[in-house]
Amino acid sequence: MENMIKYDTASMVGKIRDAVNNVILSELGQHGVNGIAPSHGDILVCLYDKNGLSVKELAEKIHRTQPTVTVLIDKLQKLGYVERIKSWEDSRVTLIKLTKKGVQLEPIFREISDKINSVIYGGLTDTEKEQLEHLLERILNRF
């Protein structure tokens, strides 16, 4: 059998990312949620897991620079989804916390995430799912 490697993984990953972002924006729009970009979703998901993280912690978790995360948080705060609160333990640290409005978005985000995961993983065996994640993780770690 002839070599079938096309060497277009970077292109495919980019197209998948674009498609995922389009689904996210479309689904958010259908739920009447406007002004939020997919990059905001990374922050919100982190806060759904642990409400009350510093900008530094968020930046590390979503692999973005602190200035980038600050801009994303500013927008989320302006939209009323998060607030800045001084840490009880260390007044020099500001924590980012979800507002009631931010908490109310969680079921919508979970629903969108489930929809995307069913497209990505649908029809794959558990072994193939593990292989996919393992290979993508190896590639990401090389960068």
ABEGO torsion letter per residue (X at the ends): XBBABAGAAAAAAAAAAAAAAAAAAAAAAAAGBBGBBAAAAAAAAAAAABBGBBAAAAAAAAGBBAAAAAAAAAAAAAAGABBBBBBAABAABBBBBBBAAAAAAAAAAAAAAAAAAAAAABGBBAAAAAAAAAAAAAAAAAX
